[in-house]
Amino acid sequence: MLRTNAWNTYNKTQLKAVEKFADDYKNFLDNAKTEREAIDTIVNEIEAAGYRELNTLIGGKTKLKKGDKVYSVWMNKSIVMFQIGSEPLEKGLNILGAHIDSPRVDVKQNPLCEKEGLAYLDTHYYGGIKKYQFVAMPLALHGVVVKKDGTTVQLNVGEDEDDPVFFFSDLLIHLAAEQMDKKAAKVIEGEALDLIVGSRPLMVPGKAKKETKADAKLTDGENYAIGYVKQEITDSIDASHAVKRGVMAILYDLYGIEEEDFISAELEIVPAGKARDAGFDRSMILGYGHDDRVCAYPSMRALLETKDLKRTGCCILVDKEEIGSVGATGMQSKFFENAVAELMNLTKEGYNDLTLRRCLANSCMLSSDVSAAYDPTFAASFEKKNAALLGGGLVFNKFTGARGKSGSNDANAEYLAAIRRVCDDNKIVYQTAELGKVDVGGGGTIAYILALYGMNVVDSGVAVLNMHAPWEAISKADLYESLRGYKAFLTDMDLVY
């Protein structure tokens, strides 16, 4: 089959639109490196567009009508948005679904330690990563620390030019003969990902050194770190853990954080720096977190930019996909089903269990997740005519899974025919793909979970180079075609069995 390069379809006006949307997306990536940051950024944007919080409407017993815009956030990590259409909810929703978590490295609950004059945070990686890709590069620390009194402290360190950054060390090449013989999975092992966060020991001003009274005064953090309780100031503290105590003093002074507060913290280690245009022609974007925010952002924007819908439009952005969609904020939880039930209860038709089941079964969904872009450097891992190409437009995967389609949704032919009609009628540039050669590997999405309701679901998304690496690459044209395709799906998809 002939392939179309999306860049060849644009006029000058469309090229400006491509660049404008790419700039909006880069700004989103820079402000949404964690799930919580993504939710905060999204809520700010959709509230400005007139979306109202579901729980507030429930409390006020507000009745919903065509055109109303509603959202619900769950545990600050997942969100579902609705725009009420003219048809009853029983006839189904048109759903855009994606995930907002990305592969990264998390800080453990008892992390702070000192080894030979260096202070470290112990970590546990999250999702599928090549661990060696994260060493010897500048890293940032994002997340929250929740204290016992319920106070939440937000951390975002390493992104501003004046911020310090952090790093995992690697063995110098001169001494790495044994390391270089290891398999890639063992070159850097999980327990070796210890984040270096300091090297300066905490010293206490001493009377013998004739400091002024002001010089001798300790900060609250220094007092905390020393365990200072009504004892005389000495020349120096115990040399044991002096660097660790120095880090503790800084955390206490800047954020009011004590060491035990790490127990109730969620801190994520991500690449430091902004998303950037890539290539002399600026046709690509290199950034952290394309998987899967490159699908989440255009899904959200598509719902914001459509109106007068026939079928109610829905955008659901979830957490935990990278580790199996588990937990209260993953797609396997009931928060989406509960939100639809509450939404239905506020409409004229009202809620009952049978109506809810019909609504979900009659729905159509694009499970939007990234596809592996064909990489000529590693051509042996792909089957070219069934691989996604950068610039080839929105990607549809009839199935994902591994080997014999294990763990896949595998959309039916009738639904794919309807998808083709919508795309062709709206002149969307699109392509179909599989995830590499049949026996090479595989992967999954949230598609199979929504398909449990009996609804039509197909995987779609954007092709990515360097997937799951600290810096991934996408085509601006593919990003723009995803927005156009998602908007067409919301307005034109009406397949119901």
C-alpha positions as CSV (number, residue, x, y, z in Angstrom):
1,M,0.0,0.0,0.0
2,L,1.1,3.5,-0.7
3,R,2.3,5.6,2.2
4,T,1.7,9.4,2.6
5,N,4.2,11.7,4.2
6,A,2.1,14.2,6.2
7,W,4.5,17.0,5.5
8,N,3.7,16.8,1.8
9,T,0.0,17.5,2.5
10,Y,0.3,20.9,4.2
11,N,0.0,24.4,2.8
12,K,1.6,27.4,4.5
13,T,-1.3,28.0,6.8
14,Q,-1.3,24.4,8.0
15,L,2.5,24.5,8.5
16,K,2.0,27.4,10.9
17,A,-0.7,25.5,12.7
18,V,1.7,22.5,13.0
19,E,4.4,24.7,14.6
20,K,1.9,26.4,16.9
21,F,0.5,23.1,18.2
22,A,4.1,21.8,18.6
23,D,5.0,24.8,20.7
24,D,1.9,24.3,22.9
25,Y,2.8,20.6,23.4
26,K,6.5,21.4,24.3
27,N,5.3,23.8,26.9
28,F,3.0,21.0,28.3
29,L,5.9,18.5,28.4
30,D,8.1,21.0,30.3
31,N,5.4,21.5,32.9
32,A,4.1,18.0,33.2
33,K,7.1,15.6,33.9
34,T,5.1,13.7,36.5
35,E,1.5,12.5,36.7
36,R,0.6,15.1,39.4
37,E,2.1,17.9,37.4
38,A,0.3,16.8,34.3
39,I,-3.0,16.8,36.2
40,D,-2.4,20.3,37.6
41,T,-1.5,21.6,34.1
42,I,-4.5,20.0,32.5
43,V,-7.0,21.2,35.1
44,N,-5.8,24.8,34.8
45,E,-6.3,24.6,31.0
46,I,-9.7,22.9,31.0
47,E,-11.2,25.1,33.8
48,A,-10.2,28.1,31.7
49,A,-12.2,26.5,28.9
50,G,-15.4,26.1,31.0
51,Y,-15.0,22.6,32.5
52,R,-16.6,22.2,36.0
53,E,-15.6,19.7,38.6
54,L,-18.0,16.7,38.9
55,N,-18.1,16.5,42.7
56,T,-19.1,20.2,42.9
57,L,-22.0,19.5,40.5
58,I,-23.0,16.4,42.5
59,G,-23.1,18.5,45.7
60,G,-25.3,21.2,44.1
61,K,-27.5,18.5,42.4
62,T,-26.9,20.3,39.1
63,K,-28.7,18.8,36.1
64,L,-26.5,18.5,33.0
65,K,-27.6,19.3,29.4
66,K,-26.1,19.2,25.9
67,G,-22.8,21.1,25.7
68,D,-22.0,21.0,29.4
69,K,-18.4,20.3,30.2
70,V,-17.4,18.2,33.3
71,Y,-14.3,16.7,34.7
72,S,-13.3,14.5,37.6
73,V,-9.8,14.0,39.1
74,W,-8.9,10.9,41.1
75,M,-6.1,11.1,43.7
76,N,-4.3,13.9,41.7
77,K,-3.0,11.3,39.2
78,S,-5.9,10.5,36.8
79,I,-8.6,12.6,35.2
80,V,-11.7,12.0,33.1
81,M,-13.4,14.8,31.1
82,F,-16.8,14.8,29.4
83,Q,-18.6,17.1,27.0
84,I,-22.3,16.2,26.9
85,G,-23.7,15.4,23.5
86,S,-27.3,15.6,22.1
87,E,-27.9,11.8,22.2
88,P,-28.7,10.0,25.5
89,L,-25.7,8.5,27.3
90,E,-27.2,5.1,26.8
91,K,-26.2,5.3,23.2
92,G,-22.6,5.4,24.2
93,L,-19.6,7.7,24.4
94,N,-16.8,8.5,22.0
95,I,-13.7,8.0,24.2
96,L,-10.1,9.2,23.8
97,G,-7.9,7.4,26.4
98,A,-4.2,7.7,27.1
99,H,-1.8,7.5,30.1
100,I,0.2,10.3,31.7
101,D,2.8,8.2,33.6
102,S,6.2,7.6,32.0
103,P,9.2,5.4,32.7
104,R,11.5,7.0,35.3
105,V,13.3,6.3,38.5
106,D,11.6,6.6,41.9
107,V,13.1,7.5,45.3
108,K,12.7,4.7,47.9
109,Q,10.9,5.3,51.3
110,N,14.2,5.1,53.3
111,P,16.6,6.5,50.8
112,L,19.1,8.9,52.3
113,C,22.5,7.5,53.0
114,E,26.2,8.3,52.9
115,K,29.1,6.3,51.5
116,E,32.7,7.4,51.6
117,G,31.9,11.1,51.7
118,L,29.0,11.1,49.1
119,A,25.3,11.5,50.0
120,Y,22.9,9.3,48.0
121,L,19.2,8.7,47.6
122,D,18.4,5.0,47.0
123,T,16.0,4.4,44.1
124,H,13.8,1.9,42.5
125,Y,13.1,2.3,38.7
126,Y,9.6,2.5,37.4
127,G,8.5,0.9,34.2
128,G,10.6,-0.6,31.4
129,I,13.9,1.2,31.1
130,K,17.4,0.5,29.9
131,K,19.1,1.4,33.2
132,Y,22.4,2.3,31.6
133,Q,20.7,5.2,29.7
134,F,20.0,7.1,32.9
135,V,23.6,7.3,34.2
136,A,26.1,10.2,33.7
137,M,23.5,12.7,32.7
138,P,21.8,15.7,34.6
139,L,18.7,14.7,36.4
140,A,15.9,16.6,38.2
141,L,13.8,15.7,41.2
142,H,10.1,16.2,41.1
143,G,7.3,15.2,43.4
144,V,5.6,15.7,46.8
145,V,6.4,15.0,50.4
146,V,3.4,14.7,52.6
147,K,4.1,15.3,56.3
148,K,2.2,13.7,59.2
149,D,0.0,16.7,59.7
150,G,-1.2,16.4,56.1
151,T,0.9,19.3,54.8
152,T,2.1,18.7,51.3
153,V,5.5,20.0,50.2
154,Q,6.1,20.1,46.4
155,L,9.6,19.7,45.0
156,N,10.8,20.6,41.6
157,V,14.6,20.8,41.6
158,G,16.9,20.7,38.6
159,E,14.8,22.5,35.9
160,D,15.7,26.1,36.4
161,E,19.1,27.3,35.2
162,D,20.1,28.2,38.8
163,D,19.0,24.9,40.3
164,P,21.4,22.2,41.2
165,V,21.0,18.9,39.3
166,F,21.6,15.3,40.4
167,F,23.2,12.3,38.7
168,F,23.9,8.6,38.7
169,S,27.6,7.8,38.4
170,D,29.1,5.4,35.8
171,L,32.4,3.6,35.8
172,L,35.2,5.4,33.9
173,I,36.1,3.6,30.6
174,H,39.7,3.2,31.8
175,L,38.6,0.7,34.5
176,A,35.6,-0.7,32.7
177,A,37.0,-3.8,31.0
178,E,34.9,-6.2,33.1
179,Q,31.8,-4.0,32.9
180,M,32.0,-3.8,29.1
181,D,31.8,-7.6,28.9
182,K,28.4,-7.7,30.7
183,K,25.1,-8.0,29.0
184,A,23.3,-4.6,28.6
185,A,20.7,-5.6,31.3
186,K,23.6,-6.0,33.8
187,V,25.9,-3.1,32.9
188,I,24.0,-1.0,35.4
189,E,21.9,-2.9,37.9
190,G,18.9,-1.6,39.8
191,E,20.6,-1.3,43.1
192,A,23.5,0.6,41.5
193,L,21.1,3.5,40.6
194,D,22.0,5.6,43.7
195,L,21.4,9.3,43.1
196,I,24.3,11.5,44.1
197,V,22.8,14.5,46.0
198,G,25.8,16.0,48.0
199,S,29.4,15.8,49.0
200,R,30.0,18.6,51.5
201,P,30.1,17.7,55.2
202,L,28.1,19.7,57.7
203,M,30.5,21.6,60.0
204,V,29.4,23.4,63.1
205,P,30.9,26.8,64.0
206,G,33.2,26.5,67.1
207,K,34.0,29.0,69.8
208,A,37.7,28.3,69.5
209,K,37.7,29.7,66.0
210,K,36.7,33.2,67.2
211,E,33.6,33.5,65.0
212,T,31.3,36.4,65.6
213,K,28.1,35.7,67.4
214,A,26.2,35.8,64.1
215,D,28.7,33.4,62.5
216,A,28.3,30.9,65.3
217,K,24.5,30.8,65.1
218,L,23.1,27.6,63.6
219,T,20.2,27.4,61.2
220,D,17.1,25.4,62.2
221,G,18.2,22.8,59.6
222,E,21.6,22.5,61.1
223,N,20.2,22.2,64.6
224,Y,17.9,19.5,63.3
225,A,20.6,17.6,61.4
226,I,23.0,17.6,64.4
227,G,20.3,16.5,66.8
228,Y,21.1,19.7,68.8
229,V,19.6,19.6,72.3
230,K,21.0,22.2,74.7
231,Q,24.6,21.2,74.3
232,E,27.6,23.4,73.8
233,I,28.7,24.2,70.3
234,T,31.7,22.2,69.4
235,D,34.3,22.6,66.7
236,S,32.7,20.0,64.5
237,I,30.0,17.3,64.7
238,D,30.8,13.6,64.7
239,A,32.4,12.9,61.3
240,S,30.0,10.0,60.9
241,H,27.4,10.9,58.3
242,A,28.4,14.5,58.1
243,V,27.6,14.8,54.4
244,K,24.2,13.1,54.9
245,R,23.5,15.6,57.8
246,G,24.5,18.5,55.5
247,V,21.8,17.4,53.0
248,M,19.3,16.9,55.8
249,A,20.0,20.4,57.0
250,I,19.3,21.9,53.6
251,L,16.1,19.9,53.1
252,Y,14.9,21.1,56.5
253,D,15.8,24.7,55.9
254,L,14.3,24.9,52.4
255,Y,11.3,22.7,52.7
256,G,10.8,21.8,56.4
257,I,11.4,18.2,55.5
258,E,12.7,15.7,58.1
259,E,14.3,12.4,57.2
260,E,11.3,10.4,58.3
261,D,9.1,12.4,55.9
262,F,10.5,10.4,53.0
263,I,8.2,7.6,54.2
264,S,5.2,9.5,52.9
265,A,6.9,11.0,49.8
266,E,6.5,10.4,46.1
267,L,9.7,11.7,44.5
268,E,10.5,11.0,40.8
269,I,13.8,11.3,39.1
270,V,13.6,12.5,35.5
271,P,15.9,14.0,32.9
272,A,16.6,17.7,33.6
273,G,15.9,20.1,30.8
274,K,13.3,21.3,28.4
275,A,11.8,19.6,25.3
276,R,13.7,20.9,22.2
277,D,13.2,21.1,18.4
278,A,15.3,18.4,16.7
279,G,16.9,18.4,13.3
280,F,18.1,21.3,11.1
281,D,14.6,21.5,9.7
282,R,13.1,21.5,13.2
283,S,10.7,18.7,12.1
284,M,11.0,16.7,15.3
285,I,10.7,17.2,19.1
286,L,13.2,15.6,21.5
287,G,11.9,15.5,25.0
288,Y,11.2,13.4,28.1
289,G,7.8,11.7,28.4
290,H,6.5,11.4,24.9
291,D,5.3,8.0,26.1
292,D,2.5,8.8,26.5
293,R,2.0,12.5,26.9
294,V,2.3,12.9,23.1
295,C,-1.1,11.1,23.0
296,A,-2.6,12.6,26.2
297,Y,-2.1,16.2,25.3
298,P,-3.8,16.1,21.8
299,S,-6.6,13.9,23.3
300,M,-7.3,16.6,25.8
301,R,-7.0,19.4,23.3
302,A,-9.2,17.6,20.8
303,L,-12.1,17.5,23.4
304,L,-11.5,21.2,24.2
305,E,-11.6,22.2,20.5
306,T,-14.8,20.3,19.5
307,K,-18.4,21.4,20.2
308,D,-22.0,20.5,19.3
309,L,-21.3,16.8,19.7
310,K,-23.9,14.2,18.8
311,R,-22.4,11.5,21.1
312,T,-21.0,12.6,24.4
313,G,-17.2,13.0,24.1
314,C,-14.9,11.7,26.8
315,C,-11.2,12.0,27.4
316,I,-9.6,9.8,30.1
317,L,-6.0,10.2,31.1
318,V,-4.7,7.6,33.6
319,D,-1.8,6.6,35.8
320,K,0.2,3.3,36.2
321,E,0.0,2.1,32.6
322,E,3.8,1.5,32.6
323,I,3.5,-1.0,35.4
324,G,0.3,-2.8,34.3
325,S,-2.5,-0.2,34.8
326,V,-2.8,-1.4,38.4
327,G,-3.8,0.5,41.6
328,A,-6.5,3.0,42.4
329,T,-5.3,5.4,39.7
330,G,-4.7,2.8,37.0
331,M,-7.2,1.9,34.3
332,Q,-8.1,-1.3,36.1
333,S,-9.7,0.6,39.0
334,K,-13.4,1.5,39.0
335,F,-13.0,5.3,39.0
336,F,-13.9,5.7,35.3
337,E,-17.0,3.6,35.6
338,N,-18.0,5.4,38.8
339,A,-17.5,8.8,37.1
340,V,-19.8,7.7,34.2
341,A,-22.4,6.6,36.7
342,E,-22.3,9.9,38.6
343,L,-22.5,11.8,35.3
344,M,-25.5,9.8,34.2
345,N,-27.2,10.5,37.5
346,L,-27.0,14.2,36.7
347,T,-28.7,13.9,33.3
348,K,-32.3,13.9,32.4
349,E,-32.3,10.1,31.7
350,G,-30.9,9.4,35.2
351,Y,-28.9,6.4,36.4
352,N,-29.6,2.8,36.6
353,D,-27.2,-0.1,36.3
354,L,-28.7,-1.4,33.0
355,T,-28.4,2.1,31.4
356,L,-24.8,2.3,32.6
357,R,-23.9,-1.1,31.1
358,R,-25.5,-0.1,27.8
359,C,-23.7,3.2,27.7
360,L,-20.3,1.5,28.2
361,A,-21.0,-1.4,25.8
362,N,-22.2,1.1,23.0
363,S,-19.1,3.3,23.4
364,C,-16.2,3.6,20.9
365,M,-12.7,4.3,22.0
366,L,-9.3,5.2,20.7
367,S,-6.8,3.8,23.2
368,S,-4.1,6.3,22.4
369,D,-0.6,5.1,23.1
370,V,2.7,5.5,21.3
371,S,4.0,3.2,18.6
372,A,7.6,2.2,17.9
373,A,8.9,4.3,14.9
374,Y,10.8,2.4,12.3
375,D,14.5,3.0,12.9
376,P,16.8,2.2,9.9
377,T,19.7,1.9,12.3
378,F,18.0,-1.1,13.9
379,A,16.1,-2.3,10.9
380,A,16.4,-6.0,11.8
381,S,13.9,-5.6,14.7
382,F,11.1,-4.3,12.4
383,E,9.0,-5.6,9.6
384,K,9.1,-2.5,7.5
385,K,5.8,-2.6,5.7
386,N,4.0,-3.1,9.0
387,A,6.0,-0.5,10.9
388,A,5.1,3.1,11.8
389,L,7.2,5.8,10.0
390,L,8.0,9.2,11.4
391,G,5.9,11.6,9.4
392,G,3.5,8.9,8.4
393,G,0.6,10.4,10.4
394,L,-1.6,9.0,13.1
395,V,-0.9,5.3,13.8
396,F,-3.5,2.5,14.3
397,N,-2.5,-0.8,15.8
398,K,-5.2,-3.5,15.3
399,F,-3.5,-5.4,18.0
400,T,-0.5,-5.1,20.4
401,G,0.6,-7.8,22.8
402,A,3.5,-10.2,22.4
403,R,4.3,-13.2,20.3
404,G,0.8,-14.7,19.5
405,K,-1.0,-11.4,20.3
406,S,-0.9,-12.3,24.0
407,G,-2.4,-9.6,26.2
408,S,-3.9,-7.8,23.1
409,N,-7.3,-6.3,22.5
410,D,-7.2,-7.1,18.7
411,A,-9.9,-4.7,17.3
412,N,-12.5,-6.2,14.9
413,A,-12.7,-5.5,11.2
414,E,-16.0,-3.6,11.3
415,Y,-14.6,-1.1,13.7
416,L,-11.5,-0.6,11.6
417,A,-13.6,0.0,8.6
418,A,-15.5,2.8,10.5
419,I,-12.1,4.3,11.6
420,R,-11.0,4.3,7.9
421,R,-14.2,6.1,6.9
422,V,-13.8,8.8,9.5
423,C,-10.1,9.4,8.6
424,D,-10.6,9.4,4.9
425,D,-13.7,11.7,5.1
426,N,-11.6,14.2,7.1
427,K,-8.4,13.8,5.1
428,I,-6.5,12.6,8.1
429,V,-3.0,11.2,7.3
430,Y,-2.8,7.8,9.0
431,Q,-0.9,4.5,8.9
432,T,-1.2,1.1,10.5
433,A,1.6,-0.7,12.3
434,E,2.7,-3.6,14.6
435,L,5.2,-3.4,17.4
436,G,8.3,-4.9,15.7
437,K,8.7,-8.3,14.2
438,V,6.4,-11.1,15.5
439,D,8.8,-12.9,17.8
440,V,11.1,-10.0,18.7
441,G,9.2,-8.4,21.6
442,G,5.9,-6.8,22.3
443,G,3.9,-4.5,24.6
444,G,0.5,-3.6,25.8
445,T,-1.8,-0.6,26.5
446,I,-5.0,0.1,28.3
447,A,-7.1,-1.0,25.3
448,Y,-8.0,-4.5,26.6
449,I,-9.3,-3.1,29.9
450,L,-11.9,-0.9,28.3
451,A,-12.8,-3.6,25.9
452,L,-14.0,-5.7,28.9
453,Y,-17.1,-3.6,28.8
454,G,-17.8,-4.9,25.3
455,M,-17.1,-1.5,23.6
456,N,-15.2,-1.1,20.4
457,V,-11.6,-0.2,21.1
458,V,-8.5,0.2,18.9
459,D,-5.0,1.2,19.7
460,S,-3.9,4.5,18.1
461,G,-1.2,7.0,18.7
462,V,2.1,8.6,17.6
463,A,5.3,7.0,16.4
464,V,8.3,7.5,18.7
465,L,12.0,7.0,18.2
466,N,14.0,6.1,21.4
467,M,10.9,4.9,23.1
468,H,11.4,4.6,26.9
469,A,14.7,6.3,26.8
470,P,15.4,9.5,28.8
471,W,15.0,11.5,25.6
472,E,12.5,10.4,23.0
473,A,11.8,11.8,19.6
474,I,8.5,12.4,17.6
475,S,7.5,14.1,14.4
476,K,5.6,17.4,14.7
477,A,3.5,16.3,11.7
478,D,2.4,13.1,13.5
479,L,1.6,15.1,16.6
480,Y,-0.6,17.5,14.5
481,E,-2.3,14.6,12.6
482,S,-3.2,13.0,16.0
483,L,-5.0,16.2,17.0
484,R,-6.9,16.3,13.7
485,G,-7.7,12.6,13.9
486,Y,-8.9,12.7,17.5
487,K,-11.2,15.6,16.7
488,A,-12.7,13.8,13.7
489,F,-13.3,10.7,15.9
490,L,-15.2,12.7,18.5
491,T,-17.5,14.4,15.9
492,D,-18.0,11.6,13.3
493,M,-17.7,8.2,15.0
494,D,-21.1,6.7,15.4
495,L,-20.6,2.9,15.1
496,V,-23.0,1.1,17.4
497,Y,-23.9,-2.6,17.3
